[in-house]
């Protein structure tokens, strides 16, 4: 699933490690999401959006549209 994680994280000056701590996941998990090797669970997608104070749709692209 396409996402804006890397851009959003960079805009805030957060490292992958910092974002991972905010989300309760590892730095490697953040990297896998950013490189689109793995899709987040629905719960994690909502936690990511909340961390950036955005709607899920503003972080992730719907592949079905």
C-alpha distances in whole Angstrom, upper triangle without the diagonal:
4,6,10,11,13,15,16,17,19,21,22,23,22,21,18,21,22,19,19,22,21,18,20,18,19,19,17,14,14,14,11,9,10,10,6,9,8,6,9,11,12,15,13,11,14,16,14,14,18,19,18,20,17,16,12,12,13,10,7,7,7,7,10,12
4,7,9,11,12,13,15,17,18,20,21,20,20,17,21,21,18,19,22,21,19,21,19,20,19,18,15,14,13,12,9,9,9,7,10,10,9,11,14,14,17,15,12,15,17,14,14,18,18,16,19,16,15,12,11,11,9,6,5,8,8,11,12
4,6,8,9,10,11,13,14,16,18,16,17,15,18,18,15,16,19,18,16,19,17,18,17,16,14,12,12,12,8,7,9,8,11,11,9,10,13,14,16,13,10,13,14,11,11,15,14,13,15,13,12,10,9,9,6,4,6,9,10,14,14
4,6,5,6,8,10,11,13,14,14,15,13,17,17,13,15,18,17,16,19,18,18,16,17,15,12,12,13,10,8,10,10,14,14,13,13,16,16,17,15,12,14,14,11,11,14,13,11,13,11,12,11,10,8,5,7,8,12,14,17,17
4,6,5,6,8,10,11,12,11,11,10,13,13,10,12,15,13,12,16,14,15,13,14,12,9,9,11,8,6,9,10,13,13,12,11,15,15,16,13,11,13,12,9,10,12,11,9,13,12,13,11,12,10,7,8,11,14,16,19,20
4,6,5,6,9,10,10,10,10,9,12,13,10,12,16,15,15,17,16,15,13,13,13,9,9,11,9,6,9,11,13,14,14,14,18,19,19,16,14,16,16,12,13,16,13,12,15,15,16,15,16,13,10,12,14,17,18,22,22
4,5,5,6,9,10,10,11,12,15,15,12,15,18,17,17,20,19,19,16,17,16,13,13,15,12,9,12,13,17,17,17,17,20,21,21,18,16,17,17,13,13,16,14,11,14,13,15,15,15,12,10,12,14,18,19,22,22
4,5,5,7,9,9,11,11,14,13,10,14,16,14,14,18,17,18,16,17,16,12,13,15,13,10,14,15,18,18,17,16,19,19,19,16,14,15,14,10,10,12,10,7,11,10,13,13,13,10,8,11,14,17,20,23,22
4,5,5,6,5,7,8,11,9,7,11,13,12,12,15,15,15,13,15,14,10,11,14,12,10,13,15,17,17,17,16,19,19,19,16,14,16,14,10,11,13,10,8,12,12,15,15,16,13,11,14,17,20,22,25,25
4,5,5,6,8,9,12,11,10,14,16,15,16,19,18,17,14,17,17,13,13,16,14,12,14,17,19,20,20,19,22,23,23,19,18,19,18,14,15,16,13,11,15,15,18,18,19,16,13,16,19,22,24,27,27
4,6,8,11,12,15,13,12,16,17,16,17,20,20,20,18,20,19,16,16,19,17,14,17,19,22,22,22,21,24,24,23,20,19,19,18,15,14,16,13,10,13,14,17,17,18,14,13,16,19,22,24,27,27
4,5,9,11,13,11,10,14,15,13,15,18,18,18,16,19,19,15,16,19,17,15,18,20,23,23,22,21,23,23,22,19,18,18,16,13,14,14,11,9,12,13,17,17,19,16,14,17,20,24,26,29,29
4,7,10,11,9,10,13,14,13,16,18,18,18,15,18,18,15,15,19,18,15,18,20,23,23,23,22,25,25,24,21,20,21,18,16,16,17,13,12,15,17,20,20,22,19,17,20,23,26,28,31,31
4,7,8,6,6,10,11,10,12,15,14,14,12,15,15,12,13,16,15,13,16,19,20,20,21,19,22,22,21,18,18,18,16,13,15,15,11,11,14,16,19,19,21,18,16,19,22,25,27,30,30
4,5,5,6,8,10,11,12,14,13,12,9,12,13,10,10,14,14,12,15,17,19,19,20,18,21,23,21,18,18,20,17,14,17,17,14,14,17,19,21,21,23,20,17,19,22,26,27,30,31
4,5,5,6,9,10,10,12,10,8,5,8,9,6,7,10,10,9,12,14,15,15,16,15,18,20,19,15,16,18,15,12,15,16,13,14,17,18,20,19,21,19,16,17,21,23,25,28,29
4,6,5,6,9,10,10,9,7,5,8,10,8,9,13,13,13,15,17,18,17,18,17,19,21,19,16,17,19,16,14,17,17,14,15,19,20,22,21,24,22,19,20,24,26,28,31,32
4,5,5,6,9,10,10,9,8,12,12,10,12,15,14,14,17,19,20,19,19,17,20,21,19,15,17,17,14,12,15,15,11,13,16,18,20,20,22,21,18,20,23,26,28,31,32
4,5,5,6,8,8,9,8,11,10,7,10,13,12,11,15,16,17,16,16,14,16,17,16,12,13,14,11,9,12,12,8,10,13,15,17,16,19,17,14,16,20,22,24,27,28
4,5,5,6,5,5,5,8,7,6,9,11,11,12,15,16,16,15,15,13,15,16,14,11,13,14,11,10,13,13,10,13,16,17,19,17,20,19,16,17,21,23,25,28,29
4,5,5,6,7,8,11,11,10,13,15,14,15,18,19,20,18,18,16,17,18,16,13,15,15,12,11,15,14,11,14,16,18,20,19,22,21,18,20,24,26,28,31,32
4,6,8,10,11,14,12,11,14,16,15,15,19,19,20,19,18,15,16,17,14,11,13,13,9,9,11,10,7,10,13,15,17,16,20,19,16,18,22,24,26,29,30
4,6,9,10,12,10,9,13,14,12,14,17,17,18,16,15,11,12,13,10,8,10,10,6,7,10,9,7,11,13,14,16,14,18,17,14,16,20,21,23,26,27
4,7,10,12,10,10,14,15,14,16,19,19,19,16,16,13,13,14,12,9,12,13,9,10,14,13,11,14,17,18,19,18,21,21,18,19,23,24,26,28,30
4,7,8,6,7,11,11,11,13,16,16,15,13,13,11,12,14,12,9,12,14,11,11,14,15,13,15,18,19,20,18,21,21,17,18,21,23,24,27,29
4,5,5,7,9,10,11,13,14,15,15,13,15,13,15,17,16,12,15,17,14,13,17,18,15,17,21,21,23,20,23,23,19,20,23,25,26,29,31
4,5,5,6,9,10,11,12,14,14,13,15,14,16,19,18,14,16,18,15,14,17,18,15,17,20,21,23,21,23,22,18,19,22,24,25,28,30
4,5,5,6,9,10,11,12,11,11,13,13,16,19,18,15,16,19,17,15,19,20,18,19,23,23,24,21,23,23,19,19,22,24,24,27,29
4,5,5,6,9,10,10,10,8,10,9,12,15,14,11,13,15,14,12,16,17,15,17,20,20,21,18,20,20,16,16,19,21,21,24,26
4,5,5,6,9,10,10,9,10,10,13,15,15,11,12,14,12,10,13,15,13,14,17,17,18,16,18,17,14,14,17,19,20,23,25
4,5,5,6,8,8,9,11,12,15,18,18,14,14,17,16,13,16,18,16,17,20,20,21,18,20,19,15,15,18,20,20,24,25
4,6,5,6,5,6,8,9,13,16,16,13,13,17,16,14,17,19,18,18,21,21,21,18,19,19,15,14,16,18,18,21,23
4,6,5,6,5,6,7,11,13,14,11,10,14,13,11,13,16,15,15,18,17,17,14,16,15,12,11,13,15,15,19,20
4,5,8,9,9,10,14,16,17,13,12,15,15,12,14,17,15,14,18,17,17,15,16,15,11,11,13,16,16,20,21
4,6,8,10,12,16,18,19,16,15,19,18,15,17,20,19,18,21,20,20,18,18,17,14,13,14,17,16,20,21
4,5,7,9,13,15,17,14,13,17,17,14,16,19,19,18,21,19,19,16,16,16,13,11,12,14,13,16,18
4,7,10,13,16,18,15,15,19,19,16,19,22,21,21,24,22,22,19,19,20,16,14,15,16,15,18,21
4,7,9,12,14,12,12,16,16,14,17,19,19,19,22,21,20,16,17,18,15,13,14,15,14,17,20
4,7,9,11,9,9,12,13,12,14,17,17,18,20,18,17,13,14,16,12,10,11,12,12,15,17
4,6,8,6,6,9,10,9,11,14,14,15,17,16,15,11,13,15,12,10,12,13,14,16,19
4,5,5,6,9,10,10,12,14,15,17,18,17,15,12,14,16,14,12,14,14,15,17,19
4,5,5,6,9,10,11,12,14,16,16,15,13,10,12,15,13,11,13,13,15,16,18
4,5,5,6,9,10,11,12,15,15,15,13,11,14,16,14,13,16,16,18,19,21
4,5,5,6,9,10,10,13,14,14,13,10,13,15,12,12,15,16,18,20,21
4,5,5,6,9,10,11,12,11,10,7,10,11,8,8,11,12,15,17,18
4,5,5,6,9,10,10,9,8,6,10,11,10,10,14,14,17,19,20
4,5,5,6,9,10,10,10,9,13,13,11,12,16,17,20,22,23
4,5,5,7,9,9,9,8,11,11,8,10,14,16,18,20,21
4,5,5,6,5,6,5,8,8,6,9,12,14,17,19,20
4,5,5,6,7,8,12,11,10,13,16,18,21,23,23
4,6,8,10,11,14,12,11,14,17,19,22,25,25
4,5,9,10,12,10,9,12,15,18,21,23,23
4,7,9,12,10,10,13,17,19,22,24,23
4,6,8,6,7,10,13,15,19,20,20
4,5,5,7,9,11,13,16,18,17
4,5,5,6,9,10,13,15,15
4,5,5,6,7,11,12,12
4,6,8,10,13,15,14
4,7,10,13,15,15
4,6,9,12,12
4,6,9,9
4,5,6
4,6
4
